[in-house]
Amino acid sequence: MSEEILSRRALSIEPSLTLQISAKAKELLAQGRDICNLSAGEPDFNAPKEVLDSTSQAIFDGHTKYGPASGDLELRKAIASKLRLKNNMDITFENVMITNGAKQALYNLLQITLNDGDEVIIPSPYWLSYPQIIKLAGGNPIFLNSDAENGFSINIDKLKSLITKKTKFIIINSPNNPTGKVLSRDELMEIAEVARSNENLNIISDEIYELILRNDLRHISFASIAKDLKDRIYTINGFAKGWAMTGWRVGYLVGKEEIIKASSSLQSQSTSNVCSFAQKGALAAINMNEEYFLKINLKYDERREILYEELNKINKLYINPPRGAFYAFPKLPDKSISSLEFCEKALDEYGLVLVPGKVFGDDQCVRISCASSKDNIIDGIKRLEQMIKDYY
Ligand SMILES: Cc1ncc(COP(=O)(O)O)c(C=O)c1O
């Protein structure tokens, strides 16, 4: 295709490096190579039986037609009720719409709120789609860097210095992809305080990993600690990670009614409704009891612990203990090898699939996932240890 056919926006989008890496890993696996893949961004088990049953039953019950663009009313109400009861948020179903994953919740929100040149502050490291989705909406991503040695803490003075007349949002993501960091109540309060003194600053709280959290921690929704800022907080979340429903593509956007209406109009002219029977599966998911999460989080706790303990034994790597999500984000010993080169060599020479930190905004780190069996994690870390010995 000649370049002229592509719009400036299309040309500004970077293809997903993670997809390229997993394509190469698959190719090597097909050639019979011994590959250990620690790059997964999704749970390694299936959705709960309740969800599978309800989704398939919904097809036979005829939930196979178009539905409202803003989502199945029963599901919107169930989500609103969950957010009121468990997340301490003051909302009703009119503040909730169903989207094709949390990704589309963010996409819709930015499409309907950003004008060309508006700025969105992203604490870095960040989920790799944020800058791309901002650019697609005509906005400019502004990065607020943090260091591994500092526990990837958000520097509040730095944040204040980045705010301009064009700043519209900051995106908070806790538990975090790729670092596994969970922001404390105090850290969230400090960000809220900055928003209080900057009335144009709105907050997007990406809480997709809410349920993948150390068993001794409780998730804190941003909207619950700053109720006075209610009209400036947008929460995005979904069913992909907590219930292992990545392929269902069901997420949601929570915010003031005016925004939910505009976002529903946009959706009505783009993807229409989220798959009707997938939403019925999500309804079954949201009605499940806490026991399920206790069980899966015990498993993740164990895996996170192994990941951390084993990484910690490798000389020269700097590692923060992950407290949520299913990733660790160790820092490489020095800058002699970029994260991209490091991951290429890891795959070619050690059969180990990792994700380069560069795609998350930090070229000296690599992301390692523990959404994998214990044996696989241990095998992968052995390969990594050997590589670090060989190269540094
Ligand atoms: C931080 C973060 N936000 C949002 C998403 C998107 O989630 P969904 O699959 O619901 O679109 C992901 C998926 O990897 C993520 O890591």
The ligand as a Tripos MOL2 file, in Angstrom:
@<TRIPOS>MOLECULE
LIG
   16    16     1     0     0
SMALL
NO_CHARGES

@<TRIPOS>ATOM
      1 C1         -3.1220   -2.1710   32.0950 C.3       1 LIG1
      2 C2         -4.0790   -2.7130   31.0980 C.ar      1 LIG1
      3 N1         -5.2000   -2.0330   30.8210 N.ar      1 LIG1
      4 C3         -6.1020   -2.4920   29.9480 C.ar      1 LIG1
      5 C4         -5.9270   -3.6850   29.2820 C.ar      1 LIG1
      6 C5         -6.9640   -4.1310   28.2820 C.3       1 LIG1
      7 O1         -7.8310   -5.0460   28.7890 O.3       1 LIG1
      8 P1         -8.9880   -5.6730   27.8890 P.3       1 LIG1
      9 O2         -8.5130   -6.9980   27.4350 O.co2     1 LIG1
     10 O3        -10.1770   -5.7250   28.7950 O.co2     1 LIG1
     11 O4         -9.2260   -4.7370   26.7470 O.co2     1 LIG1
     12 C6         -4.7710   -4.4260   29.5240 C.ar      1 LIG1
     13 C7         -4.5280   -5.6990   28.8040 C.2       1 LIG1
     14 O5         -3.4490   -6.2290   28.7670 O.2       1 LIG1
     15 C8         -3.8320   -3.9470   30.4590 C.ar      1 LIG1
     16 O6         -2.6960   -4.6210   30.7260 O.3       1 LIG1
@<TRIPOS>BOND
     1     1     2 1
     2     2     3 ar
     3     2    15 ar
     4     3     4 ar
     5     4     5 ar
     6     5     6 1
     7     5    12 ar
     8     6     7 1
     9     7     8 1
    10     8     9 2
    11     8    10 1
    12     8    11 1
    13    12    13 1
    14    12    15 ar
    15    13    14 2
    16    15    16 1
@<TRIPOS>SUBSTRUCTURE
     1 LIG1         1 GROUP 0 **** ****
